[in-house]
Amino acid sequence: MYHQVMPADRVEEALDGAWALLEGGDAAAAVRSLRSLLDGGRLGAADEADVRHMLGQAFEELGDIEAAAREWLVVARLDARLDSPQPLMAPDEFERLAAAALDELPEDLQVKLRDVAVVVDDRPSDGMVRDGIDPRILGLYTGVPYPRRSTVWGAPYPEVIHLFQRNLESQVDDVAQLARQIRLTVIHETAHYFGYGEAELRRMGLG
């Protein structure tokens, strides 16, 4: 039997309702609402990805990381299918802008970052998503934050700042906006490494 695609405005309204439930602390009700939406009619790929993404957030709020990851793996595949054939920005230019953002940091911080790798990927790997990482995250610091590193043993795990190009591009309309978002994401992920908060970033003129 043919099922007509659910109108986008109806999906948006349902998502707004589910988000209100989630924000109000009723993640279980949000799960029920979102599952009903998935079962209630045919969704376009973009709408299905949005619904499943929020469903993953609701499961995460409930502490069910396995269920969250299950939804988010589907989201990652749908988002990849919806990607434009070519990225908005050439990879080498993207990496140049990321490096330029690091160059804005004070020299003493740059010295501390010399062993931190900056890695650019389209989006988080399946392994990351299975570990509970949101597939639409813009950037991610992995490792031990600098203030917690032992002065004797150093960092026991590789220090990496990940930037996810396709996810960043999904948040902007043009190259100029993307350049600003790259800078913001690099600075914020670097802040995670150093254990800085928003107020400290603003004091350094990097907020």
Secondary structure, 3 states (H helix, E strand, C coil): CCCCECCHHHHHHHHHHHHHHHHCCCHHHHHHHHHHHHHCCECCHHHHHHHHHHHHHHHHHCCCHHHHHHHHHHHHHHHHHHCCCCCCCCHHHHHHHHHHHHHCCCHHHHHHCCCCEEEEECCCCHHHHHCCCCCCCCEEEECCCHHHCECCCECCCCCEEEEEHHHHHCCCCCHHHHHHHHHHHHHHHHHHHHCCCHHHHHHCCCC
